Amino acid sequence: MTGPDRLDDTAANHERVETELIAQDRDAARVTTADVDKTMARQLVSDLVDDGVVTAVPDQRVLVHEPSGEAFNSIRQLAVFHRGWSAAQDTGAEDE
C-alpha cells in the first residue's frame, strides 16, 4: 500500500493484539506450580493422604503418589508434582 491508505491499515496491529490475547488466555488456563508454599503443600498432601492418593511409608520416610507410583521425600516436591500431574491428566481428558 502506498499513500495515506498505508497509514490507515491496522490489520497487522489487530493480528498482533489478537496473538497476545491468545497467549494470555493460554497462560491463565495453565496450572502454576511455582507458587506452592510450605503451608499450601502440607494442606494439599494432607488432603491427598485422606483421599488415598498418597501413601506414607514411615520406615522409609517417603510419600508415594499412588496413581503414578512416584516416591517423594519432600512434601513440597510431591505437591508440585501432583499439581503438574493433575494438569496433564486434565489436558489428556480434554483432548479425548
N, C-alpha and C positions, 0 to 999 in steps of 0.2 A: 504494500500500500504506500502511496505517496500523498503528499499534501496534508490538509487538515484532517482527513479521514483517518490517517495513521494515528493521530493523537487521540481520536475518539474510540479506537479499537481497544476494548477491555477484555477480550476473550482470554488472553494469556493471564491476566490478573485473576479472572474468575477461576480458571483451571488451577492456578497456584493456591488460591484460597481454599478451593474445594479439596485439593490434595492435603493441605494442612489440617482441615477439619476431619477428614477421614482418619488421618494419623492420630489425632487427638481422641477420636472415638475408640480406636483400637487400643490406645494406651489406657483409657478409662475402663475398658472391658477386661483388661488383663488383671490377674491377681498379683498383688505385690507381696514379696516375701521379705524384703529388706527392712520393713517396719515392724518386725516381730521382736518385741522387747521381752525381757525375762518374765514379767508378770503375765503377759499375754500367752507366752509359750507354756507356762505352768498351767494356766487355765485350759488351754486347748488340749494339752496332753492329758490332763485330768479327765476332761470330757471324753477323750478317745479311749482312755482306760475303762471308764464307766460304760462306754458303748461296746467294748470288746474289740475295738480296732487295734489297740496297742496292748501288748502283754509285757509286764515287768518280769525280768529274770533276775531275782535278787542275788543269787550266788555268783552271777557273772557281772552284776551291776550294769545291765543293758536293758533297753526297751526295744521290743520287737514290733515293727509295723507289720501286722499280720497280712494285709492284702498284698504287700509287695515282698514280704519276707526279709526286709532290711532291718539290721540291728543298729542301735544308736546308743552311745554312752553320754549324750548331751540332750537335754530336754529341748533346748533351743534348736539344735540341728534337726531333731525329729519334727518339731513344729513347722519349721521352714520346709522340710522335705514333704510333710503331709499336705501343706497348702499347695505346693507345686504339683504334687502327685494328684490331688483332688482336681486342680485346674486342668491338668492334662486329661484326666478321666472325663471331666465335663465337656471338654473340647471334642474328645473322641465320640462321645454320645451325641453331640450336636451334629457331627459330620455324618452320622449314620441315618 
